Amino acid sequence: MTTMLASYWWVLLILLGILMYKFVLRVFFGMVIVPEDKIGLVTKKFVLFGAEKSLPDGRIIATKGEAGFQAKTLAPGLYWGMWIWQYSVDMTAFTIIPEGKIGLVLSKDGEEIPTGHILARKVDCDNFQDATAFLNNSGQKGRQTAFITTGSYRINTFLFEIIVSDQIKIFENMIGIVTALDGEPIPQGQIAGKYIDGHNNFQDFDKFLELGGNRGLQPQIMLAGSYYINPWAVLIEQNPMTDVPIGYVGVVISYIGEDGKDVTGDSFKHGNIVSKGQRGVWMEPLGPGKYALNKYTTKLEPVPTTNLVLNWANARSESHNLDKNLSTITVRSKDGFPFNLDVAQIIHVPANEAPKVIARFGSMNNLVSQVLEPTIGNYFRNSAQDSDVISFLSTRKERQESAKNHIKLVLDEYNVNAVDTLIGDIVPPESLMKTLTDRKIAEEEQKTYQTQRMAQEQRQGVEKETAIADMQKEIVRASQSVEIAQRTADATVKKAEGDATSLKLSVNAEAEATKMRANAEAEATKARAGAQAEATKLNASAEAEKISKTGLAEAEKIMAIGKSTAEAYQLQVSAMGGDNFTKYKITEEIGKGKIKVIPDVLISGNNGTDGSISGLLGMKLMEMMDARDDTKTRDGKAQPGNEA
């Protein structure tokens, strides 16, 4: 019995051991199993012997076995001696950075960031997977300049917090303007930091700081592409590339760089024109194309190199809009009349002179407003005051040429070529124009009268010569009439002889034609007679046949009618009897013939003394009734009171 009970307990212990082996191993042997996709974060509750029992002031991560959060993590695998009463192990997943992202790192422990800096410098720590190395190598707490890229990492989240951020992408035809958030202060007198090379487009920000990079606006720009850039260290502003269109050059004005020496010499004293890369107006303009220019450190002033037309006219402006503020010029003549005139000025700025124009005026708009507008306006005002309106109008070509030469001399001083000066519409005062018009009309009428007088004189001369010519014509005509009469007589004789011959031939021809016509008529008559006889024969035969058939049909009709009538009479006699049928037919014929058998009025005096009078009244009454019946018949309808 005792042996059996012991065996039972052994079996129970084995079963419990099988079921609770993990608990047993964890409690009695300190076993910890870290899965292959996890890491173990260790917290040490207390120290029994050996190492320091507590962390130094300001530290939260233990690197030397102190109690607290341990810097060292447990990689996937099997561990012993991690007693449950001394250690707690938290399983956490790997830190994964997806494609196209970066991981920004925030350290919760480490040394203090030096004053004047906002980011902790990079230290060697296996991409933040070795927390002990990070702390032992003087890693600083706070935001880190270094970051981790796409991949999986075993990060101790007791020490580091990972923030996933997007890659920086700069699109096509765009540039990235860079502002650094950490570094040395910008030098005095500059608006942007100095140019630093070797940091791989700010992707190695620690290298940028190591080489003495300045915080703030940077002279470098970034072109289209994808970049691993720490947004805690660098801000990127995207802007379109600078475009210099065809027909223009771009004069660059730089706000940064060293003060350069003016390259124009002593002949040009209106601005500082320097070499490329120095502060000032660059001597070499940019040709047509797209350029990556930082709009905060440089300015590009477009200068057209084609011929420019500038209009001093209210109703016209060119597409370049440089003349949008120009208007028709109002001048006053020597005789005190104000009038308006439109002017067009064609100019050309050579490409190599464009920097001088910009250095002198700052922009093409300033050139127009400060030089062209006052120069051209004053020239024409002064020119108009030396002449009256009529003279100004009549000498327009000469004044246009004079204006061209004068304006060319002026613009040459400003490094601008004057191609041509054109005078457009000239609008004199309306009252003066009416006077001029009336005068012109009078002059033209006088010329017309003079022309008409000369025409009359010429006409008289022509008529005289015409009369003489007409008389000469009659003399010639009389002389010619005699000769014509002689020739006419000869022609008459010849004509008579010809007529006789012609008549003879005509008579013979007519006789022959008459004979032929007679023969033809006889033949035609014979043919017609034969045809008529044949037609008469055919008609007679047809008529005879028609009469024969018509008579036969009529006889058959009469026979049929008579036969049917006889049969009807026979049937009526059989039905009514011979005497009755005879009486019926007599009565029917009397009715059809409207034969009166009985008189309308019978006068008799046998029954009284008034028989004759009654008879006469009856006859009169019958006449009146007959008259009313006739009226009814003519109207085609019964009259009221006439119904029987």
VOGU-3710 file (C-alpha; in Angstrom, 3 decimals, decimal comma):
1> mttmlasyww> 0,000/0,000/0,000  2,806/2,400/0,875  4,652/1,511/-2,315  1,593/2,190/-4,412  1,054/5,577/-2,718  4,659/6,553/-3,392  4,326/5,611/-7,030  1,215/7,724/-7,257  2,987/10,798/-5,929  5,889/10,299/-8,328
11> vllillgilm> 3,510/10,173/-11,265  1,744/13,300/-10,034  5,030/15,140/-9,666  6,088/14,130/-13,160  2,789/15,326/-14,589  3,054/18,630/-12,717  6,642/18,992/-13,904  5,573/18,455/-17,489  2,734/20,936/-17,174  4,655/23,559/-15,210
21> ykfvlrvffg> 8,175/23,124/-16,545  8,405/26,734/-17,715  7,382/28,013/-14,313  9,790/25,661/-12,626  12,652/26,578/-14,919  11,871/30,292/-14,618  11,650/30,226/-10,791  14,313/27,746/-9,887  16,798/28,165/-12,729  16,087/31,747/-13,950
31> mvivpedkig> 15,409/30,631/-17,557  14,281/33,263/-20,087  13,423/32,504/-23,738  13,434/35,503/-26,130  11,515/34,825/-29,406  13,271/35,366/-32,720  11,241/38,497/-33,588  11,609/40,138/-30,147  14,228/41,583/-27,882  14,220/41,479/-24,092
41> lvtkkfvlfg> 14,323/44,728/-22,128  15,778/43,966/-18,702  14,940/45,728/-15,456  17,138/44,846/-12,436  15,208/45,161/-9,174  18,113/45,106/-6,740  21,831/44,286/-6,420  22,975/41,442/-4,125  26,733/41,979/-4,246  29,545/43,240/-6,470
51> aekslpdgri> 28,344/46,225/-8,576  27,128/49,604/-7,490  23,735/49,401/-5,920  22,322/52,651/-7,351  22,676/54,796/-10,507  24,613/58,078/-10,530  22,594/61,282/-10,260  20,843/62,239/-13,519  21,103/58,772/-15,079  18,204/56,424/-15,765
61> iatkgeagfq> 19,959/53,636/-17,694  22,392/51,248/-15,943  25,541/50,298/-17,830  27,518/48,663/-14,958  24,969/46,343/-13,386  23,257/48,964/-11,183  19,647/48,492/-10,240  17,192/49,937/-12,780  16,699/49,842/-16,548  19,585/47,964/-18,109
71> aktlapglyw> 21,383/49,291/-21,165  22,066/45,802/-22,424  19,149/44,007/-24,081  18,538/40,299/-24,619  18,746/39,172/-28,223  16,590/36,238/-29,391  17,714/33,050/-27,586  17,791/31,121/-24,242  19,139/32,694/-21,042  19,720/31,291/-17,479
81> gmwiwqysvd> 20,187/32,949/-14,138  17,617/35,685/-14,749  15,896/35,024/-11,441  12,325/36,138/-11,335  12,707/37,821/-7,960  15,687/39,929/-9,208  14,976/40,569/-12,927  11,934/41,412/-15,005  12,150/40,999/-18,773  9,798/42,843/-21,157
91> mtaftiipeg> 9,496/41,480/-24,669  9,256/44,132/-27,381  9,279/43,950/-31,183  12,120/45,059/-33,387  12,062/48,671/-34,555  11,192/48,621/-38,282  11,677/51,635/-40,599  9,604/51,254/-43,803  10,825/52,054/-47,304  10,947/55,781/-48,017
101> kiglvlskdg> 11,069/56,671/-44,313  13,730/57,502/-41,764  13,791/57,034/-38,014  14,519/60,128/-35,917  16,076/59,310/-32,572  15,347/60,938/-29,223  17,623/59,855/-26,380  16,248/59,848/-22,826  19,638/59,574/-21,167  23,174/60,772/-21,764
111> eeiptghila> 25,250/63,871/-21,317  23,846/67,363/-21,583  23,860/69,101/-24,994  26,349/72,016/-24,900  24,888/75,499/-24,648  24,231/77,035/-28,044  23,405/73,737/-29,714  19,999/72,148/-30,138  20,982/68,694/-31,421  23,098/65,931/-29,884
121> rkvdcdnfqd> 26,143/64,923/-31,893  26,594/61,505/-33,433  28,551/58,794/-31,510  29,577/55,278/-32,474  26,832/52,973/-31,181  25,897/50,584/-34,032  22,939/52,714/-35,223  21,698/53,109/-31,628  21,467/49,314/-31,155  24,286/49,352/-28,557
131> ataflnnsgq> 22,957/51,504/-25,723  26,018/50,802/-23,563  28,385/52,088/-26,255  26,168/55,161/-26,755  26,371/56,088/-23,077  30,021/55,133/-22,651  30,999/57,195/-25,733  29,481/60,370/-24,258  26,247/60,218/-26,168  24,033/63,220/-25,441
141> kgrqtafitt> 20,417/63,203/-24,403  17,772/64,848/-26,548  17,273/64,984/-30,318  20,049/63,358/-32,283  21,664/64,597/-35,471  22,043/60,969/-36,589  19,066/58,882/-37,709  18,377/55,368/-38,885  17,265/54,473/-42,417  15,087/51,699/-43,853
151> gsyrintflf> 15,521/48,364/-42,050  14,970/46,433/-38,753  16,803/47,417/-35,569  17,145/46,096/-31,991  16,568/49,372/-30,196  16,415/49,681/-26,418  13,237/51,684/-26,065  14,053/52,344/-22,376  16,743/54,684/-23,718  15,677/55,686/-27,235
161> eiivsdqiki> 12,383/56,864/-28,707  12,113/56,405/-32,480  9,941/58,795/-34,559  9,281/57,756/-38,159  9,477/60,595/-40,714  9,274/60,881/-44,513  12,213/61,182/-46,847  12,757/64,606/-48,375  11,678/64,638/-52,040  12,375/67,564/-54,340
171> fenmigivta> 10,321/67,439/-57,523  11,322/68,098/-61,134  11,948/71,734/-62,144  12,102/72,613/-58,452  14,989/73,444/-56,144  15,361/73,083/-52,393  16,348/76,184/-50,416  18,093/75,050/-47,216  17,922/76,510/-43,730  20,118/74,839/-41,106
181> ldgepipqgq> 18,680/74,764/-37,583  21,983/74,188/-35,800  25,570/75,274/-36,265  27,763/78,306/-35,809  26,226/81,789/-36,010  26,236/83,506/-39,422  29,228/85,865/-39,829  28,656/89,557/-39,259  27,454/91,402/-42,353  26,205/88,294/-44,129
191> iagkyidghn> 22,631/87,091/-44,650  23,528/83,423/-45,228  26,108/80,973/-43,955  29,352/80,231/-45,688  29,589/77,601/-48,370  30,435/74,149/-46,905  31,296/71,128/-49,028  31,590/67,443/-48,168  28,321/66,819/-46,267  26,523/65,040/-49,156
201> nfqdfdkfle> 23,708/67,564/-49,574  23,197/67,966/-45,803  22,543/64,233/-45,396  25,605/64,027/-43,134  24,728/66,863/-40,812  27,478/65,964/-38,341  30,015/66,497/-41,123  28,409/69,851/-41,855  28,821/70,857/-38,201  32,331/69,452/-38,035
211> lggnrglqpq> 33,396/71,638/-40,994  32,061/74,780/-39,281  28,671/75,090/-40,993  26,480/78,013/-39,967  22,928/77,886/-38,822  20,360/79,805/-40,854  20,001/80,356/-44,593  22,479/78,379/-46,691  23,997/79,445/-50,026  23,788/75,885/-51,372
221> imlagsyyin> 20,625/74,648/-53,010  19,379/71,109/-53,590  18,215/69,797/-56,939  15,421/67,311/-57,730  15,739/63,934/-56,002  15,144/62,000/-52,771  17,304/62,677/-49,733  17,797/61,244/-46,232  17,710/64,505/-44,310  17,011/65,035/-40,643
231> pwavlieqnp> 14,125/67,544/-40,470  15,233/68,439/-36,906  18,488/69,698/-38,416  17,501/71,088/-41,819  14,421/72,761/-43,284  13,834/72,500/-47,040  11,689/75,023/-48,951  10,858/74,048/-52,528  10,731/76,741/-55,215  10,580/76,692/-59,037
241> mtdvpigyvg> 13,813/76,994/-60,949  14,611/80,436/-62,358  13,762/80,659/-66,064  15,496/83,014/-68,510  13,332/83,018/-71,675  14,624/83,209/-75,227  15,358/86,780/-76,248  16,505/87,722/-72,749  19,596/87,533/-70,596  19,524/87,307/-66,830
251> vvisyigedg> 21,631/89,759/-64,858  22,420/88,243/-61,446  22,536/90,396/-58,345  24,167/88,515/-55,462  23,492/89,467/-51,843  26,135/87,159/-50,385  29,821/86,512/-50,871  32,972/88,488/-50,459  33,135/92,112/-51,530  34,610/91,923/-55,021
261> kdvtgdsfkh> 36,597/94,424/-57,028  34,723/96,366/-59,712  35,723/94,929/-63,099  34,496/97,831/-65,259  37,392/100,128/-64,463  37,286/103,886/-64,060  35,044/104,432/-67,080  31,910/103,195/-65,332  31,073/104,776/-61,999  27,398/103,940/-61,624
271> gnivskgqrg> 27,541/100,644/-59,746  29,592/97,742/-58,480  29,969/95,083/-61,196  31,926/92,073/-59,914  32,978/88,614/-60,970  30,708/85,596/-60,551  30,364/84,401/-56,936  31,048/87,800/-55,340  28,593/90,216/-53,812  27,160/92,684/-56,305
281> vwmeplgpgk> 26,084/92,657/-59,950  27,775/89,833/-61,833  29,602/90,874/-64,967  28,587/87,735/-66,861  24,824/87,571/-67,530  23,016/84,254/-67,828  21,738/83,222/-71,239  18,326/81,624/-71,955  17,679/78,516/-69,852  16,741/77,316/-66,357
291> yalnkyttkl> 18,952/77,991/-63,364  19,041/76,845/-59,754  19,197/80,197/-57,974  18,452/80,833/-54,327  15,894/83,616/-54,375  16,909/84,711/-50,863  20,596/85,143/-51,694  20,421/86,199/-55,360  18,111/88,122/-57,629  17,866/87,678/-61,381
301> epvpttnlvl> 16,803/90,716/-63,403  15,667/89,764/-66,939  16,860/92,132/-69,681  15,424/91,780/-73,217  18,111/91,650/-75,892  15,730/91,905/-78,864  14,490/95,230/-80,235  11,979/96,779/-77,856  9,140/99,022/-79,039  7,930/101,560/-76,463
311> nwanarsesh> 4,699/103,398/-77,298  3,779/106,850/-76,025  0,118/106,241/-76,917  -2,995/105,914/-74,779  -4,551/103,055/-76,724  -1,517/100,863/-77,310  0,917/98,867/-75,193  3,344/96,063/-76,011  3,335/92,606/-74,396  6,470/93,337/-72,333
321> nldknlstit> 4,439/95,997/-70,431  7,449/98,284/-70,072  5,343/101,033/-71,670  2,173/100,429/-69,679  2,582/103,768/-67,842  3,422/105,782/-70,988  0,746/107,923/-72,620  0,205/110,241/-75,580  2,454/113,326/-75,429  0,666/116,698/-75,219
331> vrskdgfpfn> 2,724/119,618/-76,540  2,093/123,355/-77,157  3,089/125,072/-80,373  4,752/128,445/-80,842  1,399/130,043/-81,675  -0,145/128,716/-78,457  -2,133/125,742/-79,764  -1,969/122,507/-77,703  -1,991/119,273/-79,666  -1,328/115,555/-79,091
341> ldvaqiihvp> 1,094/113,254/-80,839  1,881/109,532/-80,513  5,525/108,463/-80,501  7,141/105,010/-80,765  10,757/104,491/-79,691  12,682/101,352/-80,657  15,644/100,495/-78,407  18,114/97,639/-78,068  20,167/96,603/-75,037  23,282/94,573/-76,013
351> aneapkviar> 23,770/91,424/-73,932  27,231/92,495/-72,742  25,878/95,900/-71,692  22,918/94,483/-69,736  24,836/94,309/-66,398  25,749/97,997/-66,722  22,127/98,949/-67,355  20,987/97,003/-64,286  23,866/98,341/-62,164  22,882/101,891/-63,154
361> fgsmnnlvsq> 19,077/101,655/-62,947  18,267/98,438/-61,083  15,633/97,296/-63,628  14,334/97,931/-67,141  11,263/99,666/-65,724  13,529/102,201/-64,045  15,352/102,767/-67,345  12,049/103,631/-69,018  10,743/105,855/-66,226  14,026/107,619/-65,371
371> vleptignyf> 15,547/108,111/-68,841  13,315/107,361/-71,823  10,103/108,952/-70,596  11,568/112,376/-69,637  14,028/112,466/-72,552  11,490/111,817/-75,304  8,697/113,834/-73,718  10,866/116,923/-73,181  12,423/116,729/-76,635  9,056/116,885/-78,423
381> rnsaqdsdvi> 7,728/119,583/-76,114  10,780/121,738/-76,806  10,584/121,003/-80,525  6,907/121,996/-80,697  7,548/125,360/-78,983  9,894/126,387/-81,811  7,238/125,960/-84,492  3,593/126,587/-85,206  1,214/123,697/-85,694  1,101/123,961/-89,475
391> sflstrkerq> 4,852/123,959/-89,805  5,139/121,032/-87,373  2,728/119,022/-89,471  4,397/119,875/-92,761  7,922/119,080/-91,481  7,055/115,816/-89,756  9,679/113,767/-91,616  12,509/116,167/-90,763  11,483/116,383/-87,111  11,328/112,579/-86,854
401> esaknhiklv> 14,887/112,298/-88,178  16,071/115,041/-85,807  14,433/113,294/-82,848  16,106/109,998/-83,777  19,579/111,566/-83,807  19,048/113,483/-80,570  17,665/110,495/-78,620  20,428/108,236/-79,949  23,094/110,540/-78,489  21,320/110,586/-75,126
411> ldeynvnavd> 20,834/106,803/-74,879  24,416/106,054/-75,870  25,411/107,579/-72,549  23,282/104,930/-70,786  24,658/101,904/-72,714  21,410/101,580/-74,679  21,148/101,632/-78,489  18,430/103,836/-80,018  17,307/101,980/-83,157  14,633/104,384/-84,418
421> tligdivppe> 12,187/107,086/-83,359  8,778/107,173/-85,052  6,106/109,877/-84,893  2,616/108,439/-85,033  -0,692/110,313/-85,107  -0,575/114,101/-84,712  -3,897/115,497/-83,522  -4,086/119,322/-83,853  -6,879/121,362/-82,159  -10,267/120,883/-83,765
431> slmktltdrk> -10,821/124,599/-84,354  -7,492/124,928/-86,153  -8,204/121,866/-88,209  -11,531/123,396/-89,325  -9,774/126,596/-90,404  -7,168/124,628/-92,305  -9,846/122,511/-93,889  -11,860/125,539/-95,007  -8,722/127,154/-96,437  -7,814/124,017/-98,274
441> iaeeeqktyq> -11,311/123,700/-99,676  -11,200/127,321/-100,916  -7,825/126,719/-102,565  -9,085/123,605/-104,225  -12,238/125,392/-105,436  -10,086/128,194/-106,925  -8,019/125,612/-108,736  -11,230/123,993/-109,935  -12,573/127,313/-111,334  -9,280/128,000/-113,100
451> tqrmaqeqrq> -9,298/124,545/-114,574  -12,884/124,954/-115,743  -12,052/128,348/-117,434  -9,153/126,816/-119,260  -11,386/123,959/-120,269  -13,958/126,404/-121,739  -11,306/128,213/-123,761  -10,023/124,958/-125,087  -13,551/123,900/-125,910  -14,135/127,096/-127,959
461> gveketaiad> -10,984/126,479/-129,938  -12,008/122,928/-130,537  -15,459/123,974/-131,774  -13,941/126,524/-134,218  -11,620/123,970/-135,638  -14,515/121,537/-135,723  -16,642/123,973/-137,840  -13,801/124,483/-140,334  -13,345/120,753/-140,492  -17,080/120,288/-141,036
471> mqkeivrasq> -17,074/122,730/-144,081  -14,111/121,007/-145,612  -15,927/117,788/-145,137  -18,954/119,089/-147,167  -16,732/120,162/-150,094  -15,116/116,782/-150,175  -18,497/115,144/-149,878  -19,895/117,120/-152,942  -16,908/116,205/-155,077  -17,281/112,634/-154,117
481> sveiaqrtad> -21,055/112,699/-154,865  -20,435/113,313/-158,623  -18,122/110,387/-158,854  -20,520/108,299/-156,805  -23,442/109,181/-159,158  -21,404/108,115/-162,213  -20,477/104,892/-160,565  -24,085/104,398/-159,459  -25,353/104,715/-163,073  -22,845/102,165/-164,280
491> atvkkaegda> -23,863/99,911/-161,478  -27,556/100,321/-162,423  -26,917/99,161/-165,982  -24,970/96,207/-164,816  -27,673/95,467/-162,324  -30,447/95,560/-165,015  -28,535/93,117/-167,171  -28,065/90,864/-164,230  -31,732/91,123/-163,267  -32,839/90,075/-166,767
501> tslklsvnae> -30,617/87,056/-166,745  -31,758/86,246/-163,295  -35,438/86,608/-164,234  -35,050/84,236/-167,162  -33,461/81,633/-165,003  -36,147/82,150/-162,356  -39,019/81,625/-164,881  -37,521/78,395/-166,185  -36,997/77,154/-162,670  -40,530/78,080/-161,683
511> aeatkmrana> -42,046/76,249/-164,663  -40,105/73,114/-163,868  -41,136/73,364/-160,201  -44,832/73,836/-161,167  -44,745/70,727/-163,338  -43,206/68,691/-160,578  -45,728/70,025/-158,046  -48,660/69,079/-160,372  -47,396/65,527/-160,757  -46,928/65,203/-157,050
521> eaeatkarag> -50,434/66,587/-156,377  -52,008/64,118/-158,805  -50,273/61,221/-157,177  -51,347/62,463/-153,760  -55,014/62,875/-154,880  -55,046/59,362/-156,294  -53,650/57,960/-153,087  -56,140/59,914/-150,984  -59,105/58,719/-153,113  -58,073/55,094/-152,751
531> aqaeatklna> -57,653/55,507/-149,031  -61,040/57,256/-148,748  -62,813/54,507/-150,660  -61,277/51,833/-148,519  -62,233/53,759/-145,367  -65,847/54,225/-146,603  -66,106/50,507/-147,318  -64,866/49,592/-143,874  -67,214/52,125/-142,198  -70,232/50,856/-144,103
541> saeaekiskt> -69,473/47,263/-143,162  -69,038/48,225/-139,515  -72,273/50,279/-139,500  -74,263/47,444/-141,047  -73,008/45,005/-138,507  -73,793/47,507/-135,709  -77,405/48,006/-136,964  -77,882/44,256/-137,303  -76,724/43,521/-133,794  -78,632/46,514/-132,323
551> glaeaekima> -81,902/45,471/-133,982  -81,486/41,890/-132,846  -80,876/43,017/-129,275  -83,884/45,402/-129,332  -86,154/42,663/-130,662  -85,027/40,292/-127,981  -85,655/43,027/-125,387  -89,206/43,729/-126,660  -89,937/40,005/-126,791  -88,745/39,554/-123,257
561> igkstaeayq> -90,748/42,524/-121,968  -93,899/41,385/-123,795  -93,486/37,841/-122,581  -93,067/38,956/-118,990  -96,014/41,376/-119,255  -98,264/38,661/-120,696  -97,267/36,283/-117,955  -98,027/38,991/-115,369  -101,463/39,701/-116,865  -102,195/35,981/-116,973
571> lqvsamggdn> -101,298/35,636/-113,313  -103,458/38,694/-112,368  -106,443/37,358/-114,348  -106,074/34,031/-112,633  -105,977/35,732/-109,290  -108,741/38,373/-109,743  -110,953/36,947/-112,374  -111,475/38,277/-115,841  -114,157/40,888/-115,044  -112,474/42,189/-111,979
581> ftkykiteei> -109,121/42,518/-113,718  -110,821/44,447/-116,528  -112,438/46,855/-114,063  -109,152/47,283/-112,248  -107,223/48,223/-115,382  -110,018/50,678/-116,493  -109,926/52,329/-113,087  -106,080/52,465/-113,189  -106,099/54,171/-116,588  -108,777/56,702/-115,413
591> gkgkikvipd> -106,547/57,501/-112,423  -103,372/57,867/-114,537  -105,210/60,207/-116,968  -106,865/62,190/-114,125  -110,274/61,780/-115,876  -113,183/63,290/-113,818  -116,095/60,829/-113,756  -118,135/62,743/-111,181  -118,553/66,604/-111,459  -116,974/68,765/-108,706
601> vlisgnngtd> -120,261/70,555/-108,039  -123,656/69,084/-108,545  -126,388/71,733/-108,618  -129,815/70,387/-107,758  -132,913/72,114/-106,565  -134,988/69,198/-105,601  -134,374/69,510/-101,867  -134,929/73,213/-101,449  -135,178/76,611/-102,922  -131,491/77,516/-102,456
611> gsisgllgmk> -130,016/74,757/-104,622  -128,598/77,063/-107,274  -127,095/79,436/-104,765  -125,431/76,624/-102,890  -123,999/75,311/-106,104  -122,455/78,678/-106,992  -120,924/79,062/-103,536  -119,473/75,588/-103,786  -117,857/76,381/-107,119  -116,342/79,587/-105,730
621> lmemmdardd> -114,991/77,688/-102,773  -113,357/75,141/-105,068  -111,680/77,912/-107,070  -110,216/79,422/-103,896  -108,892/76,049/-102,780  -107,307/75,456/-106,175  -105,608/78,878/-105,961  -104,105/78,008/-102,537  -102,916/74,645/-103,858  -101,094/76,457/-106,710
631> tktrdgkaqp> -99,375/78,766/-104,203  -98,251/75,782/-102,114  -96,818/74,089/-105,157  -94,784/77,204/-106,174  -93,315/77,669/-102,679  -92,334/73,998/-102,426  -93,704/73,653/-98,922  -97,074/73,532/-97,133  -98,499/76,815/-95,812  -100,027/76,992/-92,359
641> gnea> -103,666/76,069/-92,450  -103,473/74,316/-95,843  -103,260/70,742/-94,605  -106,192/68,574/-95,824
//
